[in-house]
């Protein structure tokens, strides 16, 4: 909008922030995993389900820390609609200043974080009503803008294992095409791995995809997706209707006399490290006999930034990959410092 000349010298303060406080905010373009399938959702709530059981993307940014998100007692993950949650926090301290109904002054003291504040619809066991998430910004085929992906807590181990594979080499997680799939038999649980297009080396993105990624990051378009600038709620808290239905907290149970030891996780071999014979790393990931190799994609964003112009994952994807190319050492070192996901 073009501001008239006489308004450029107004003496009154801007009130947009105060007016918007407590009203929540529309969700940014994001990828829903509700119902065990990937669905693209734009800021207006328009939805486009993908035809595949996997999602090929480039992870270009990640939240430092984790989010807490509350859609309501009894609400399913991601809520019952595409609207914003009642309360959330991306600042690791307390409810966001953009929360519609902040539930507590701090997340640590919030009754919705109690493990008996809700009941799982799948198991019938007590669970926290406030969910723990990890927010990522990802690029998808045919789109010139990033989407938000909210990774549920049961998928954090897979994400950490996958991102840790980049610590031993020059490549960054944002340098390759990542394939995300649903874990069989696990509702809403995601697995992260390299996309497999039949190449021997890692599925590196091409120069076009790299340029788009860098332009988006330099313009800070991913900040809102990962909650980078979120600030805690200040002032008095409104009365919570949700907390009225909570039962009083139960006394802490006594610890078991002999705790069961937790087995140590077995790390996968790191990619990007030099092999025993000094050779470049090979992916070495087997493919079931008789399976068809997905086509190697090329990156070409759609002309318009809307869901309807994007192709489904089952059609020819438009991510670029480059086989066997040695990443630039200085660029990779800079990316390691700026874009590598925290664990």
C-alpha positions as CSV (number, residue, x, y, z in Angstrom):
1,X,0.0,0.0,0.0
2,X,1.2,3.6,-0.8
3,X,1.0,5.9,2.2
4,X,-0.4,9.4,1.5
5,X,2.1,12.2,2.0
6,X,0.2,13.7,4.9
7,X,0.3,10.5,6.9
8,X,4.1,10.1,6.6
9,X,4.5,12.9,9.3
10,X,1.8,11.7,11.7
11,X,2.7,12.1,15.4
12,X,0.6,9.2,16.8
13,X,2.2,5.8,17.3
14,X,1.5,2.8,15.2
15,X,-1.2,0.7,16.9
16,X,-1.3,-2.4,14.6
17,X,0.8,-4.4,17.1
18,X,-1.5,-3.6,20.0
19,X,-4.6,-4.3,17.9
20,X,-3.3,-7.7,16.8
21,X,-2.1,-8.8,20.3
22,X,-4.0,-11.8,21.5
23,X,-5.9,-12.4,18.3
24,X,-3.5,-15.1,17.0
25,X,-2.1,-15.1,13.5
26,X,-2.9,-17.0,10.3
27,X,-0.8,-20.0,9.8
28,X,1.9,-19.6,7.1
29,X,2.1,-21.9,4.1
30,X,2.7,-25.3,5.7
31,X,2.6,-29.0,5.2
32,X,0.0,-30.9,7.2
33,X,0.6,-34.6,8.1
34,X,-2.9,-35.0,9.5
35,X,-4.4,-38.4,8.6
36,X,-1.1,-40.0,7.7
37,X,-0.6,-38.1,4.4
38,X,1.2,-35.0,3.2
39,X,-1.1,-32.0,2.4
40,X,0.0,-28.6,1.3
41,X,-1.9,-25.8,3.0
42,X,-1.6,-22.1,2.0
43,X,-2.1,-19.1,4.2
44,X,-5.8,-18.9,3.2
45,X,-6.4,-22.5,4.3
46,X,-6.6,-23.9,0.8
47,X,-5.5,-27.5,0.7
48,X,-3.8,-29.8,-1.9
49,X,-3.1,-33.4,-0.8
50,X,-0.1,-35.0,-2.4
51,X,-0.5,-38.3,-4.3
52,X,2.5,-39.9,-2.8
53,X,3.4,-41.4,0.6
54,X,6.7,-39.5,0.7
55,X,7.7,-35.9,0.5
56,X,10.9,-34.8,-1.4
57,X,12.1,-31.4,-0.2
58,X,15.1,-29.3,0.7
59,X,15.4,-28.5,4.4
60,X,16.7,-24.9,4.3
61,X,16.2,-23.7,7.9
62,X,15.4,-25.0,11.3
63,X,14.2,-23.6,14.6
64,X,16.7,-23.2,17.4
65,X,15.2,-25.2,20.2
66,X,11.7,-26.6,20.1
67,X,8.1,-25.3,20.0
68,X,5.2,-25.9,22.4
69,X,1.8,-25.8,20.7
70,X,-1.6,-26.1,22.3
71,X,-4.7,-26.6,20.2
72,X,-7.0,-27.4,23.1
73,X,-7.7,-30.3,25.4
74,X,-8.9,-33.3,23.3
75,X,-7.8,-31.7,20.0
76,X,-5.9,-33.8,17.5
77,X,-2.3,-33.0,16.4
78,X,-2.4,-29.8,14.2
79,X,-5.9,-29.0,15.6
80,X,-9.2,-29.8,14.1
81,X,-8.8,-27.2,11.3
82,X,-6.1,-25.2,9.7
83,X,-6.5,-22.3,12.0
84,X,-3.9,-21.1,14.5
85,X,-3.4,-22.9,17.9
86,X,-4.9,-21.4,21.1
87,X,-1.4,-21.0,22.6
88,X,2.1,-21.6,21.4
89,X,5.7,-20.7,22.1
90,X,8.7,-20.5,19.8
91,X,10.9,-18.6,22.3
92,X,11.6,-21.5,24.8
93,X,10.4,-19.3,27.7
94,X,6.6,-18.8,27.7
95,X,3.5,-18.2,25.6
96,X,4.1,-16.2,22.4
97,X,2.8,-12.6,22.3
98,X,0.7,-13.8,19.4
99,X,-1.1,-16.5,21.3
100,X,-4.9,-16.3,21.3
101,X,-5.3,-17.8,24.8
102,X,-2.0,-17.9,26.7
103,X,-2.2,-20.6,29.3
104,X,0.6,-19.7,31.7
105,X,3.2,-17.1,32.3
106,X,5.9,-19.7,31.5
107,X,5.9,-23.0,29.7
108,X,7.6,-24.8,32.6
109,X,4.7,-23.9,34.9
110,X,1.9,-24.5,32.4
111,X,-0.7,-27.1,33.5
112,X,-1.2,-28.0,29.8
113,X,2.3,-29.4,29.8
114,X,1.5,-31.9,32.5
115,X,1.5,-35.5,31.3
116,X,-2.0,-36.0,32.6
117,X,-3.5,-32.9,31.0
118,X,-5.0,-34.9,28.1
119,X,-5.7,-38.5,27.0
120,X,-4.3,-40.1,23.8
121,X,-7.0,-41.0,21.3
122,X,-4.9,-43.9,20.1
123,X,-3.8,-45.5,23.3
124,X,-6.1,-44.1,26.0
125,X,-3.1,-43.2,28.1
126,X,-2.3,-39.8,29.7
127,X,-0.4,-37.4,27.5
128,X,0.4,-33.6,27.6
129,X,-2.2,-31.5,26.0
130,X,0.5,-29.1,24.8
131,X,2.6,-30.7,22.1
132,X,6.3,-30.5,21.5
133,X,7.3,-29.7,17.9
134,X,10.3,-28.8,15.8
135,X,9.6,-26.3,13.1
136,X,11.5,-26.6,9.7
137,X,11.4,-24.5,6.6
138,X,11.5,-26.6,3.4
139,X,11.5,-26.0,-0.3
140,X,9.2,-28.1,-2.5
141,X,9.2,-28.9,-6.2
142,X,7.6,-26.2,-8.4
143,X,7.4,-23.6,-5.6
144,X,9.6,-20.5,-5.3
145,X,8.7,-20.0,-1.6
146,X,9.3,-22.1,1.5
147,X,6.7,-24.1,3.5
148,X,6.7,-24.8,7.2
149,X,6.9,-28.4,8.4
150,X,6.0,-29.1,12.0
151,X,7.9,-32.2,13.2
152,X,6.2,-34.0,16.1
153,X,8.2,-35.1,19.1
154,X,8.2,-38.8,18.2
155,X,10.0,-38.0,15.0
156,X,12.8,-35.9,16.6
157,X,15.1,-38.9,17.0
158,X,15.0,-39.6,13.2
159,X,15.6,-36.0,12.4
160,X,18.5,-35.8,14.8
161,X,20.1,-39.0,13.4
162,X,19.7,-37.7,9.8
163,X,21.1,-34.2,10.4
164,X,24.0,-35.6,12.5
165,X,25.2,-37.5,9.4
166,X,26.3,-34.1,7.9
167,X,28.7,-33.3,10.8
168,X,31.5,-35.5,9.5
169,X,31.7,-34.0,6.0
170,X,31.5,-30.8,4.0
171,X,27.9,-31.1,2.9
172,X,25.0,-29.5,4.8
173,X,21.5,-30.8,5.1
174,X,20.4,-27.9,2.9
175,X,22.7,-29.1,0.1
176,X,20.7,-32.3,-0.6
177,X,17.2,-33.4,-1.4
178,X,15.6,-35.0,1.6
179,X,12.9,-37.7,1.5
180,X,10.4,-37.7,4.3
181,X,8.2,-40.8,4.8
182,X,5.7,-42.0,7.4
183,X,6.9,-44.8,9.7
184,X,4.7,-47.9,9.0
185,X,2.5,-48.7,11.9
186,X,3.2,-45.4,13.7
187,X,0.6,-42.7,13.6
188,X,2.1,-39.4,12.6
189,X,5.7,-40.5,13.0
190,X,8.1,-39.3,10.3
191,X,11.4,-40.8,9.0
192,X,14.1,-38.6,7.4
193,X,16.5,-39.9,4.8
194,X,18.3,-39.0,1.5
195,X,16.1,-39.0,-1.6
196,X,16.9,-41.9,-3.8
197,X,17.0,-41.2,-7.6
198,X,19.3,-44.1,-8.4
199,X,22.5,-42.1,-8.1
200,X,25.6,-43.5,-6.4
201,X,26.5,-40.3,-4.5
202,X,24.3,-38.0,-2.4
203,X,21.4,-36.2,-4.1
204,X,23.0,-32.8,-4.2
205,X,20.9,-29.9,-5.4
206,X,21.9,-28.0,-8.5
207,X,23.0,-24.4,-8.8
208,X,19.5,-23.1,-9.6
209,X,18.1,-24.7,-6.4
210,X,21.1,-23.4,-4.4
211,X,20.6,-19.9,-5.7
212,X,16.9,-19.9,-4.7
213,X,17.7,-21.3,-1.3
214,X,20.4,-18.7,-0.6
215,X,18.1,-15.8,-1.8
216,X,15.3,-17.0,0.5
217,X,17.7,-17.2,3.5
218,X,19.3,-13.9,2.9
219,X,15.9,-12.2,2.7
220,X,15.0,-13.8,6.0
221,X,11.8,-15.3,4.6
222,X,12.1,-18.3,6.8
223,X,12.2,-16.4,10.1
224,X,8.5,-16.5,10.6
225,X,8.3,-20.2,9.6
226,X,10.7,-21.3,12.3
227,X,9.6,-18.7,14.9
228,X,13.0,-17.0,15.1
229,X,11.8,-13.7,16.3
230,X,9.1,-14.9,18.7
231,X,8.8,-13.0,22.0
232,X,7.0,-14.1,25.2
233,X,3.6,-12.8,26.3
234,X,3.8,-9.9,28.7
235,X,1.1,-8.5,31.0
236,X,-1.9,-10.1,32.6
237,X,-3.1,-13.5,31.4
238,X,-6.7,-13.9,30.2
239,X,-8.9,-16.5,32.0
240,X,-8.5,-19.9,30.4
241,X,-11.6,-21.9,29.6
242,X,-9.5,-25.0,28.8
243,X,-8.0,-25.2,32.3
244,X,-11.4,-25.4,33.9
245,X,-11.8,-29.0,32.6
246,X,-8.5,-30.2,33.9
247,X,-8.4,-32.5,36.9
248,X,-6.2,-31.6,39.9
249,X,-2.6,-32.8,39.4
250,X,-1.9,-36.2,40.7
251,X,0.8,-36.8,43.4
252,X,4.1,-37.8,41.9
253,X,4.6,-41.6,41.7
254,X,7.5,-43.2,43.6
255,X,10.4,-44.1,41.5
256,X,10.9,-47.8,40.7
257,X,13.5,-49.6,42.8
258,X,15.4,-50.9,39.8
259,X,15.1,-48.6,36.8
260,X,15.3,-50.3,33.4
261,X,18.4,-49.3,31.5
262,X,17.9,-47.4,28.2
263,X,19.9,-48.9,25.3
264,X,22.3,-46.6,23.6
265,X,21.2,-45.5,20.1
266,X,23.3,-47.1,17.3
267,X,24.5,-44.3,15.0
268,X,24.4,-44.8,11.2
269,X,27.7,-44.4,9.2
270,X,28.3,-40.7,8.6
271,X,28.0,-39.4,5.0
272,X,30.5,-37.0,3.6
273,X,33.5,-38.5,5.4
274,X,36.4,-39.9,3.4
275,X,36.4,-43.7,3.0
276,X,39.0,-46.1,4.2
277,X,40.7,-46.1,0.8
278,X,40.4,-42.4,0.4
279,X,37.4,-42.6,-1.9
280,X,34.4,-40.3,-2.0
281,X,31.5,-41.6,0.1
282,X,28.8,-43.7,-1.6
283,X,25.2,-43.8,-0.5
284,X,25.1,-47.6,-0.4
285,X,21.4,-47.7,0.3
286,X,19.7,-50.8,-1.2
287,X,16.6,-50.8,-3.2
288,X,14.0,-53.6,-3.2
289,X,14.4,-56.0,-6.2
290,X,12.1,-55.0,-9.1
291,X,11.4,-51.5,-7.8
292,X,11.4,-48.6,-10.2
293,X,13.9,-45.8,-9.8
294,X,12.2,-42.4,-9.4
295,X,13.3,-39.9,-12.1
296,X,16.1,-37.5,-11.2
297,X,14.4,-34.1,-10.8
298,X,15.3,-30.7,-12.2
299,X,14.5,-27.4,-10.4
300,X,12.1,-25.0,-12.1
301,X,9.7,-23.0,-9.8
302,X,6.2,-22.4,-11.0
303,X,5.3,-19.0,-12.4
304,X,2.8,-18.2,-9.6
305,X,3.2,-18.7,-5.9
306,X,0.1,-20.7,-5.1
307,X,-0.7,-24.3,-4.4
308,X,-2.7,-24.9,-7.6
309,X,0.4,-24.3,-9.8
310,X,2.4,-26.9,-8.0
311,X,2.8,-30.4,-9.4
312,X,2.2,-33.5,-7.2
313,X,5.1,-35.5,-6.1
314,X,4.0,-38.4,-8.3
315,X,4.5,-36.2,-11.4
316,X,7.9,-35.1,-12.7
317,X,9.3,-33.2,-9.7
318,X,11.3,-30.1,-10.2
319,X,14.1,-30.2,-7.7
320,X,17.6,-30.1,-9.2
321,X,20.2,-32.6,-8.2
322,X,23.8,-32.9,-9.2
323,X,25.6,-36.2,-9.0
324,X,29.1,-36.5,-7.7
325,X,29.8,-32.8,-7.6
326,X,32.4,-31.8,-5.0
327,X,30.8,-29.0,-2.7
328,X,32.7,-25.8,-2.4
329,X,34.7,-26.0,0.8
330,X,34.3,-22.3,1.8
331,X,30.6,-22.2,1.1
332,X,30.0,-25.5,3.0
333,X,31.9,-24.2,6.0
334,X,29.8,-21.0,6.0
335,X,26.6,-23.1,5.7
336,X,27.7,-25.3,8.5
337,X,27.8,-22.3,10.8
338,X,24.5,-20.7,9.8
339,X,22.1,-23.4,8.5
340,X,22.9,-26.6,10.3
341,X,20.0,-27.8,12.4
342,X,20.6,-28.0,16.2
343,X,20.1,-31.4,17.8
